[in-house]
Each structure stands twice: as C-alpha cells, then as structure tokens.
Amino acid sequence: MKILIIEDEKPLAESISNYLEKEGYKCEVAANYLQGDEKASVQNYDCILLDITLPGGNGIDILKQLKKNKSASSVIIISAKNSLDDKVTGLDLGADDYLTKPFHLSELNARLKSVIRRRNFGGNNEIVFEKVVVNPADKSVKVNMKEITLTKKEYDLLLYFLSNVNRVITKESIAEHLWGEEMDTAGSLDFIYSHIKNLRKKLMEKGADDYIQAIYGMGYKFCKP
C-alpha cells in the first residue's frame, strides 16, 4: 500500500513515515503545497494524508484538484485546525476522514486501514477472491484455508491485483505502486515478472487457479480463468 504524506512539519512527517513504514506501507513525503500538488497529480496512492495549512498554498486546493481529476486516492485530512468549517469543507469536497492534531499514530493507522478497506474492498475485514482470502489486519493470506507465506513485495502485489480485479494493469503501474520514487533505480522492468512468477507459483501450489493472466503488449490482469 502506497501513502503520500503532505505535511510541512518535518518531525511529524518523519514520525508518521517511520511508523507507517514499520507497518508495511510505502511512504512518500511532500513538505509544501507545490511538492504535494505535483506528487498527487502524477502518481496514484492508496491514501493521501493531507495537511490543510501548507507553505505556498492550502491543502483544500489540492483536494479540489484531486476530485476534479477523478483521482482514486483516498484522502485523510490532518490539521491543527480544530474547526468545524474546515472539517465540513474537506468532507463535502470528498475527503474520506479528518484527524485533528495532535493525534496518536496508532489512531492514524486505524483510520488509514479503515479508509483503504472501505475504498478498495467495500469495508470488509477480509478480502476474498475465489479460493484466496487475505486478512489485512495481520497480513495473512490463505488459499483453500491453507496459509501461505509471501514476501512483502509479493503481498503488496497481491493486494494491488485484488484492488484491480478484471482490470489490465501495466508493468509500469505495478512498478510505480511497489517501488514509488525508487522505480527509476530499478532499471529494467523484467524484475516484475519474477515477482509475478513467484506469486503465481505460491498461489497455485495451494490449489488456486491461475488468476494472473498476461495480456500481450499491455500488462497483466487478475481474474477468474
């Protein structure tokens, strides 16, 4: 899961990023309005943590632009302003949640999981597709009720596929989702094939059908055969 933190308070941004990285998220940070607006407009994130008061602009304007562009990213507003007007404005514009500073990182994590689960998987605590069951709370994966062990990248790849069932996903999109800004250092995209091959093998060894279909010249689709 990939998260964008748009927050100008460096210690807070770092503490959020460090905490969420330990929880298994891939985090990127933007320290001002311009950086945040640029990142949010060119990349896809599972969730954006958005401060309202930013150097160079207002976070509400970033939210407006996201909704105008029909972005699929969830948005949680984080702000020191304990103002009903700010909260109502953000939620009316399409923000998924609102958290007032100061807050406990554990609460942020709980809100984040809830928003992503609600947005991507209909609010279900378990993600079920055919013979595959994923529990995001403990990051467990079962096929035919038998647990399988995945690497972090394989788990993230499976969640990305489950978030986009029956959709063709390009190699570039997969690389961007799994590596974010580090994608440019990865070189060839052939490494994605290795992760897909390993994930497919582990799923099928436990009795799953071959859900990962290669679409020639386009990418991959996770679907019922």
C-alpha positions in Angstrom: 0.0 0.0 0.0 1.4 3.4 -1.0 0.9 6.5 1.1 1.6 10.2 0.3 2.2 12.4 3.4 1.7 16.1 2.6 2.9 17.7 5.8 5.3 20.7 6.4 6.2 19.9 10.0 9.3 17.8 9.3 9.4 15.9 12.7 5.7 14.9 12.4 6.1 13.9 8.8 9.1 11.8 9.6 7.4 10.1 12.6 4.4 9.3 10.5 6.5 7.9 7.7 8.7 5.8 10.0 5.7 4.4 11.9 3.8 3.5 8.7 6.9 2.0 7.0 7.2 -0.3 10.0 3.5 -1.2 9.5 4.3 -2.3 5.9 3.3 0.8 4.0 5.4 2.5 1.3 5.6 6.2 2.2 6.5 9.4 0.3 6.6 12.8 1.8 5.9 16.3 0.4 6.9 19.3 2.6 4.9 22.1 0.9 2.0 22.8 -1.4 3.9 22.7 -4.7 5.5 19.3 -3.9 2.3 17.8 -2.7 0.3 19.0 -5.6 2.8 17.7 -8.1 3.1 14.2 -6.5 -0.6 13.9 -6.0 -1.3 14.8 -9.7 1.3 12.5 -11.3 1.2 9.3 -9.1 -1.5 7.1 -7.7 -1.6 6.4 -4.0 -3.8 4.2 -1.8 -4.2 7.2 0.5 -3.0 10.8 0.9 -2.5 12.3 4.3 -3.2 15.9 3.7 -2.4 18.9 5.9 -4.5 22.0 5.3 -2.1 24.7 6.1 1.0 24.4 3.9 3.8 26.7 2.7 2.8 28.0 -0.6 -0.9 27.1 -0.6 -3.9 25.5 1.0 -4.3 21.7 1.2 -8.0 22.1 0.4 -7.0 23.3 -3.1 -5.0 20.0 -3.6 -8.2 18.1 -2.5 -10.3 20.1 -5.0 -7.8 19.2 -7.8 -7.8 15.5 -6.9 -11.6 15.4 -7.1 -11.6 17.3 -10.4 -9.1 14.8 -11.8 -11.3 11.9 -10.5 -8.3 10.5 -8.5 -8.9 7.1 -7.0 -6.7 8.0 -4.0 -8.3 8.2 -0.6 -7.7 11.3 1.4 -7.4 11.8 5.2 -7.1 15.5 6.2 -4.7 16.1 9.1 -4.7 19.6 10.5 -4.1 21.6 13.7 -7.2 23.5 13.0 -10.0 22.1 15.1 -12.5 24.0 13.1 -15.9 22.6 12.2 -15.9 24.7 9.0 -12.6 23.1 7.8 -13.8 19.6 8.6 -17.2 20.1 6.8 -15.5 21.7 3.8 -13.0 18.8 3.5 -15.6 16.1 3.9 -18.0 17.9 1.5 -15.3 18.0 -1.1 -14.8 14.3 -0.9 -12.2 13.7 1.9 -12.6 10.2 3.4 -11.7 11.2 7.0 -10.4 14.1 9.2 -7.9 13.9 12.0 -7.0 16.8 14.3 -3.5 17.3 15.6 -2.2 16.1 18.0 -3.1 12.5 17.4 -1.7 9.1 18.3 0.0 7.3 15.4 -2.0 4.1 16.3 -5.2 6.0 15.8 -4.0 7.3 12.4 -3.1 3.8 11.4 -6.5 2.5 12.4 -8.2 5.3 10.4 -5.9 4.6 7.4 -6.7 0.9 7.4 -10.4 1.6 7.7 -10.4 4.1 4.8 -8.4 1.9 2.5 -10.6 -1.1 3.3 -13.7 0.9 2.8 -12.5 2.3 -0.5 -10.9 -0.7 -2.1 -12.7 -3.7 -0.6 -16.2 -2.5 0.4 -15.3 -2.2 4.1 -14.8 -5.9 4.6 -12.3 -7.1 7.2 -11.3 -10.0 4.9 -10.6 -9.7 1.2 -12.0 -12.8 -0.6 -11.5 -13.7 -4.2 -12.4 -17.2 -5.3 -10.1 -19.5 -3.2 -7.9 -16.7 -1.9 -8.6 -15.0 1.5 -6.5 -12.0 2.7 -6.7 -10.5 6.2 -5.1 -7.1 6.1 -5.1 -6.8 9.9 -2.4 -9.4 10.3 -1.3 -9.6 6.6 -2.2 -13.3 6.4 -3.0 -15.0 3.1 -4.8 -18.3 2.8 -5.7 -20.4 -0.2 -8.2 -23.2 0.3 -7.9 -22.4 4.1 -4.2 -23.1 3.9 -1.9 -20.3 4.9 0.9 -19.3 2.5 4.0 -17.2 3.2 4.6 -14.3 0.9 7.4 -11.7 0.8 6.5 -8.1 1.4 6.6 -7.3 -2.4 4.5 -10.4 -3.2 1.9 -9.5 -0.6 1.8 -5.9 -1.9 1.5 -7.2 -5.4 -1.4 -9.5 -4.5 -3.3 -6.6 -2.8 -2.7 -4.4 -5.8 -4.2 -7.1 -8.0 -7.1 -7.6 -5.7 -7.8 -3.9 -5.8 -8.0 -4.1 -9.6 -9.7 -7.4 -10.3 -10.6 -7.8 -14.0 -8.6 -4.7 -14.9 -5.5 -4.7 -17.1 -2.5 -3.3 -15.2 0.7 -2.3 -16.9 4.2 -3.2 -15.8 4.8 0.5 -15.2 1.8 0.8 -12.9 2.9 -2.2 -10.9 6.5 -0.9 -10.6 5.2 2.6 -9.5 2.9 1.0 -6.9 5.5 -1.3 -5.4 8.6 1.0 -5.6 7.3 4.6 -5.9 10.0 7.1 -6.4 12.6 4.3 -6.3 11.3 2.9 -9.5 13.9 4.8 -11.6 16.7 3.0 -9.8 15.3 -0.4 -10.5 16.4 -0.4 -14.2 14.6 -3.0 -16.4 11.0 -3.9 -15.5 11.9 -7.6 -16.0 12.1 -7.9 -12.2 8.3 -7.6 -12.1 8.0 -10.9 -14.0 10.0 -12.6 -11.2 7.6 -11.4 -8.5 4.6 -12.3 -10.6 6.0 -15.8 -11.3 6.7 -16.4 -7.6 3.3 -15.2 -6.5 1.5 -17.3 -9.1 3.5 -20.4 -8.1 2.8 -20.0 -4.4 -1.0 -19.5 -5.0 -1.2 -22.5 -7.4 0.8 -24.7 -5.1 -2.0 -24.4 -2.5 -4.7 -25.2 -5.1 -5.6 -21.8 -6.5 -6.4 -21.4 -10.2 -4.1 -19.3 -12.4 -5.7 -15.9 -11.7 -2.8 -13.9 -13.1 -3.2 -13.5 -16.9 -0.6 -11.9 -19.1 -2.1 -9.6 -21.7 0.3 -9.4 -24.6 1.7 -5.9 -25.1 -0.3 -4.4 -22.3 0.4 -6.0 -18.9 -1.4 -8.3 -16.5 -5.0 -9.0 -15.4 -6.1 -10.7 -12.1 -9.3 -12.6 -12.9 -11.1 -15.9 -12.8 -9.8 -18.1 -15.6 
